Amino acid sequence: MRMVLTRSERRLLLLELLYPLVLLAMGVYGGLMQTLMRAGIVQRDPFLGPNYYQGLTLHGVFNAIVFTTFFAVAFGNALIPYALGKRLKLRWAWLSALLMVLGSLMAAAAIFAGRASVLYTFYPPLKAHPAFYLGLTLLVVGSWVAFFNWIPLYLGWRRENPDQKTPLAVVGMLATFIVWLIATSAVAVEILFLLLPWSLGWTQEVNVMLARTLFWFFGHPLVYFWLLPAYVMYYTMLPKLAGGKLYSDAAGRLVFLLFIVFSIPVGTHHQYMDPAIGANWKLLHAFFTFAVALPSLITAFSVAASLEYAGRLRGARGLFGWLWKQPYFSRKQWLFSYLIAGLVIFIFGGISGIINASYGMNAAVHNTSWVPGHFHMTVAGPVLLAFLGMSLYLLGQASGKEVRFTGLAVAAPWTWLVGVLLFSFAMSRGGLLGMPRRTNMGVTYLNPSSPFYREDWVLWADMAVVGGVIMTLAFVLYLISFLGTLMARPAAEPALVFPLAEAYHDEPVRALANFRPWIVAALILIVIAYTPVIWDVLRSTYENAPPYLPGSPLPVQPTGR
Amino acid sequence: MDRAERLTLGFSLGLLGLFFIAVVYASAGRNVGVPTCIVDREPFERDTLFERQPGVYELQMIARMWEFRPGEIRLPPGSTVDLYLTSLDVIHGFMIEDETASKAHMRLPALMAVAVPRYTGQNVNLMAVPGAVTYARVRFDRPGRYKIVCHEYCGDNHHFMNATILVQ
């Protein structure tokens, strides 16, 4: 099936792909500078670079929030109309894109002006400029508009095709945004009722623990919002790219629905070391966190089974022969290399995630550089690679151009894999030695002339630099292919064609046909998991906090600066 | 579901169940806990260290931009410390590191340093949050230099924020 794009649709898609990639490129440069400054190799604010914490904010906000949100919206705007055979309502789609651009520009302006160096978690009572909070809100609202724009397409399709199963790709994308909508509602409450009025000076003080708890209500499901579009590609496209079929359609549906249920009541596992929340409720969140590992374990099986099927079609023998019959380095199926390299990284990301969630064991790693080591193997692993691969694919489709330099396009994810594994191993290992995260250690702990010098951390910080340089190199390889494609002459009419796989086991399962019971189950679990937590926070915080700026130990005066 | 799927699902559930039993065992059986909600404690505004009973100390500590108070703590070996922690201004992190053991780890050949994890004894890892008090009980058996490093970003001079516990 081909879906020819109108000019407006094509422009919308290109805007949603190109604009966030520009921000991502700045974020990647920021990331490289982080590793160099952290290791003490660059000890001053670099040429053309922000200072350490400003750069860290930029790196986190641009890469982890702006790029991912834009990509998920762009991917949905392309995939959902394609899979349903319906046209997007363009007026709303443009409104959503413009809100997101405006919001991200506001947040970026606040960061570049040095008025929002609060990192991407923006914990109060460190205060950012109101434009930062408002900008992030508009970005989120824009993504909600995109989601609401898909719902009538889905409902219309269901009415017209009462006997058919909703396409798996659509189930996956809608599940992604259901998780996103529920999760972002908490951060919207945090920003609109706590942080924005306080940042504007309308209210004097804020309950820090409450803000933190609302942030993590959002902050962990956020990672599934990142991960789920990649899962959509693993289930609906990877098997076809490998030359086979999806092993089980029902397993895919179950996985997406389980994510709706289990992804949200887990946030307190980021707060194991916090005061004001009962240890018993932390244990409950640990239990739910293990539950949300289940869909990922099912996915590991489904993907492996699908690849095995494809491998056996090509004549693989023996128990593991199919492993060698995959198009790992095929320039024709270059998208496969992005997905599979991401999956290899995710094996380590998943294991370290289980470790973080393991309650008491968290005390060994909480807030050490182990944590960025872990999430670079998840969000900078499967998520980033799937998003980059699909961005390049969509660029080719939406502009009617052949993807150029496919050799470099294939080399990029494998180079990235080497870089990110080196970097993450170094960060994780350093974390076990107590290396703190989010700290410019280059001027103190890793500076031989400082009284705080810690020579046992040097090896790991330097190894992270090597990984960081290789990661940057991989990104440059990708950019060459991306920009080459962008500059190429159009070869065909712009039209979408997605490599959607058929299923090997395709029996309908009635329990998996509707979202509603799963959403209800999710809401019940949220109430069970969060009522006691919020109650604890409210009764055991004895005072609220006035705003502070990162540069001064004195609170901001209520009359303004 | 075919047999392979049933097997995988059973294995996955069994694995997660096993992890959970291990967590509960560590928590209940080996007393590896996490900080909890404290409501029976008056807020404190000054840092203090006093010996409540022989060998048992109470330490009330305040983190602030960009120091811990008290900044240097001396204790005899074998001390048990009830540590209460809060923050005067923004969120800070608090982690106790055995620097002597860390230095010993450095003397391993590079390959072994990669492979052999350092023995940490026990982990004390807390968040100092304004408006809330957190608690941990720590035993210092081995003489040495224990470093406290702030591990949550707390402003421009975050990377200077640390303190020392000397057990001798």
Interface residues (C-beta under 8 A of the other chain):
Chain A: Y53 L56 L119 Y123 P125 L126 N207 V208 M209 R212 S248 A250 A251 Q271 Y272 M273 D274 P275 A276 I277 G278 A279 N280 K282 L283 A286 F287 F290 A291 A293 L294 L297 I298 F301 A305 I354 S358 Y359 G360 M361 N362 A363 A364 H366 N367 T368 R429 L432 L433 G434 P436 R437 R438 T439 N440 M441 V443 T444 Y445 F452 R454 E455 D456 L459 H505 D536 R539 S540 T541 Y542 E543 N544 A545 Y548 L549 P550 G551 S552 P553 P555
Chain B: M1 D2 A4 E5 T8 L9 S12 L13 L15 L16 F19 F20 A22 V23 V24 A26 S27 V32 G33 V34 P35 T36 C37 I38 V39 P43 R64 M65 W66 L85 T86 D89 V90 I91 G93 M95 E97 E99 S102 K103 H105 M106 A110 A113 V114 P117 R118 T120 N123 V124 N125 L126 M127 V129 P130 G131 A132 V133 T134 Y135 K147 V149 C150 H151 E152 Y153 C154 G155 D156 H158 H159 F160 N162
